[in-house]
Structures are given as structure tokens and as C-alpha cells.
Amino acid sequence: MSYKTYMGTFIDENDHNLQRKFGYKYRALKGIYPDAYKLPETEVSKAIDVFYDGDANEDVTTMTDRVRNYTTAKEPEWKAKYFGEAPKPKPQESYSSVTIKSPSSFAQSGGNPNNDDNLIERFVEHARQPKIEGYVNYPYCDTKAKVTGGIGTLMPNANFMQKFTVTSQKAPVSSLNPAWSNEQINTLYNKMDKFCKSYKIGVDKDGNDIYDVAYYDQQRNDYRDKYQEELPYFQDAELEAESKKYVRQSVLPVLRRNLSKIGLNFDTDFNDDGKMALMDMQYNLGENKFKFIRLYDRDDILNSNLSDATKVRLITNPNAYYSDKDIMAEVLDKGYWPGFTKALINKDAVELAKQSHRKGIHDERNDWTYNTMLNAFNK
């Protein structure tokens, strides 16, 4: 099968003329997105611009991560537009084409700022949207190959899954649709755990496993082919209740505690826009990947889980974060957000919006967070 591109018609992706004419930039992109040779000039050029749109001192790994996030987000659109495939929502990492609600949907409603019930209700409604966390009422694999269900709820083991009612049919429990036993759920979990890990495609430079997890519908098909059986279903009300419980018992307490450490109050310093955006980041990233740190504060540095060598460097020279790429890499890898922290303390909404960008999520989710953070603080 031949492919027509702005460079001409080529036999296949291995055509030497293609690589010779496009050179290193094309090969770098193709290594990240194998179907790059099928894209028109405008799309390839945009992707290459993303690859090189960074600091001159960036290493190739950072550049590659940036363009991989770009191609992952663009893939559904490309498949629909150029490859003749309908776009499908892809799994998000555990805690499509639908418009994300604008920040005005979460305008200040007045009343008691500690009224968490209303805040949690609105947040769960927000998180259910396909390009936020999404909602799936059966077991699936997230992008890290973890067993997941509902609104991005990680299911770490079989005992956790046994908290939920599991049935063979997408319907309430009945004599014709009985709840599964704990033994059946345990067997299901073990199968799902192995199934998710089967999406492994390699390891990164640090030895961490890399997975290429299929879309939700394809996962169901793959599971059926592998085990000759259908995936069962959870009950909607139980999944929603679990998400609300997680927000109440983890997301909100962690945010309040961490903000108080840097002199801010979640309930009084932020309006509902700011609260919703912070909750979105906390729910998505988790406690270990969304941490505040003041690079100029000795106690913050000493109480962090950074290496001793990095602590010494930062205490003696806070600017080492900006001048030493290894220190920056460690700080970010350990889940700290120094730029975001600084913007919070300064109550700089514009900078806060810029610093809120996350890797590995839909562009629409990042755009929603950016626009919402612009109106984060109480006046």
C-alpha cells in the first residue's frame, strides 16, 4: 500500500526516500508517532514545532515527552480525519469529544464556604466528563496498566474490588442477574491485573515499564479474546459514592493541609473556580505528585523527600533549581510544583494558570484548568 504525502508518494513507512528527504526531524517524530508518515505537511510541521519548542538546554528525553503528550492528545482527531477511524475516548491515569463545561458553570453560589457537599457534587459531575476523568462502569486498565473503574478509581487489590457489587449484566441485582461472590471477584481481579500488564511495550530510561493501553471498547474486545468471556459490570451508585468518599476523605483534607503549610486557606482564599481547579489537579495527580514547596524556605527543603545532595544545593542556592537540570528533574519527579507554589503564595492568577499545565491528559482538560485558574482567588 502506498501513501501520498506532501513529499510525494511512497511505498511504505520504510521507504528510504521518505527518511532521506525529511531527515532527522522526521525520524525523531516517527520514533514517537509511527503513523507520522501518513499525516499531511501541516500536522507534521506542528508536531515537529512542539518537539523543538523548549529551552535550548533541554535534553532529548524532555523534548520527546512533550511531543509524545501532543501526539497522544491529537491521535483521536488524526485517526478520524486522516486515517478513517472514529475517535474514541482513551483511558486516563487513575486518581472523546464532549465539550468541557466552562468555568462559569462553577460560579460562586454563596453560603457557607465549608459546605463540602455541594462542592463534591459539582466536582464529581465535572470529573465524569469524557475528557476529564471519564466514567466507565466496568473494570478497565488505566494508562499505567492499573486496574480501575468508575471515575478513575484505582482498584489496588481484590479486597478493594470486593467492596463493589459485580454482576454479569448491566442491570441491577436480581435473580436473573445475581451479584458475584468474593471468590469470583478475586478471580476477576487476578485476570484483570495480568491482562493490564499485557499492554507493556518496553521500559523507559529509568527502568520503569511503559504501556500502550487500548481504548475502552478495544480493551473489552481484547479481554474477550484472551479469556473467552465478557467483562462484568459495577453498579453506578456505588462507583459514584466511592468517588465522593475519596474526594471527601482524601482530596479535600490533603489540599487544606498542604495549602495551610504555605499560609493559604482553601475555604477563604479561593472562590469556587479556584477550588474546583485545585480539586481537579489533586484528584488527577494524587498526594505524591501534587506537592507544594518553597525553594527559599529551609524547612520546606529539609522536610521534603529530596536527596540529601539536592537539599544541600537548594539550601545554599535556591536558584540551583533553575540552573541545574538534574536538580530540576529530581524536584519535578518527586512531585513538587515550585512554580505553582510561588504563584499560589503571590496570588498571581495568570502565573498560576500557566503553571497548572499537566502532562499526559487531554488538551481540553489543561485548557479548562488554565481558564478556571485565571479566576481562582477571592477578591
Beta strands, then each sheet from edge to edge (+ up, - down):
strand 1: 3-5
strand 2: 8-10
strand 3: 136-141
strand 4: 147-150
strand 5: 153-154
strand 6: 166-167
strand 7: 200-203
strand 8: 209-211
strand 9: 233-234
sheet 1: 1+ 2-
sheet 2: 3+ 4- 5+
sheet 3: 6+ 9-
sheet 4: 7+ 8-
end
